Amino acid sequence: MPEPLHRFKSELFKTLGHPLRIHILELLRGREVSVRDLLRELDVEPSTASQQLGVLRTGGIVESRRADGTVYYRLRDPLVAELLDVGRRVFGKQVLDLQHVLAAQKRAEGHARTRPARRLTRTTRATAKR
């Protein structure tokens, strides 16, 4: 049976596991934002944004307040922004690793094309016939 910490982490990552939710969290980084401004930035239907904000609110990731008929959202814990930063760094490292693999592959392909064909000797001809 998983430990409570493992269950918590699993639920946290499930809650974060949608691109629109991540986008919302990036917009809320370090500031409070009205629903109207979120909708303008997200360019999605209000019902879609509302659904994703509800998931984040239920998961305890964001909190809201109402003032003068406007609803504002903010991150409940600034550590979430740090978690997003770590995700960005992991992504950047994977991109760099892939670039290095592709560069090495390109060099190997270029080296194979520029290498002169090997002359066949009697020994290599006999081996090739087998």
Steps between C-alpha positions, in 0.01 A plus 500: 500500500644840406612735769294818558782706347496289182124538476527875550766532229297286264192719548708816465644388166158385379365845582786661309465253214328718240664757269229761561539466877874551466436808285265637767761442771766676291267801470440501876869484579567760766178696452127498532304503172133560430298239314443757223875547452559124513241447226663766285843337538384139464277553195264217598130475567399621848358155583835336417694744715247463781528123492881508520499767772259280695740206479786719621287644782378155610859376493605781730736651243320834458266708710251763401339807645214717386518879507249741342345223290835385361664168584878497543728197511848454643734213578432362845866417553796673328681164496279409203685764296828334600361165386415656163857633480639151561274368222637767266859404587432129444346584162800716407742223595310244293500736200878547534554125532295440186692770312828329594370162381383650170831682448696179564275312259548768235879486544495121471289514183726764351810297588352187338427689174842660474694181575637351177373159399727216611681318220427135483803275518504130419443420867204735539351382168519140616344593833226701328408200277431281804 
